[in-house]
Amino acid sequence: MSRILGIDPGSRITGYGVVEIGARGVARYVASGCIRMKTDDFPSRLKQIFDGVSEIIELYQPQQMAIEQIFMHKNADSALKLGHARGAAICATLNQQVPVFEYAARQVKQALVGKGSAEKQQVQHMVKILLSIQGDMQIDASDALAVSLCHCHYQETAKRLQQAQI
């Protein structure tokens, strides 16, 4: 069994989702939620992301972390802040010696919905179906779970390809 932490970075809200992969490659929901920044001071928000991700890793003990790659915003300031938030999450993860994997947003959507231009609600719907989650879910948490599920799919595909070559 392997645990994967997915991160949807944000400078105000950072989503996280933890899934466990069973022997047959079936994903099981473990936990999800959001790290909400309690201050407007940007350096303090980065510390909250670092501390929050560190705490999640200590609590759930994932073997791998998957995070969305940065994409170009229309607003350069927003892109820079997102990059800083990603950096804080990645540093917290590597600080605890958990390997990090990165996926483009289009890859995540393609892996879950089958369409790289899928809407957030479509991704959330598939996350809930794949993990048998009932009720409401924060969009940031479902995005993080989507990243972890994307990583699961890529890992399982790589494993099958490797077995086919033997």
ABEGO torsion letter per residue (X at the ends): XBBBBBBBBBAABBBBBBBBBBAAGBBBBABBEBBBBABABAAAAAAAAAAAAAAAAAAAGBABBBBBBBBBBABAAAAAAAAAAAAAAAAAAAAAGBBBBBBBAAAAAAAAAGBAABBAAAAAAAAAAAAGBBEBBBAAAAAAAAAAAAAAAAAAAAAAAAAAAX
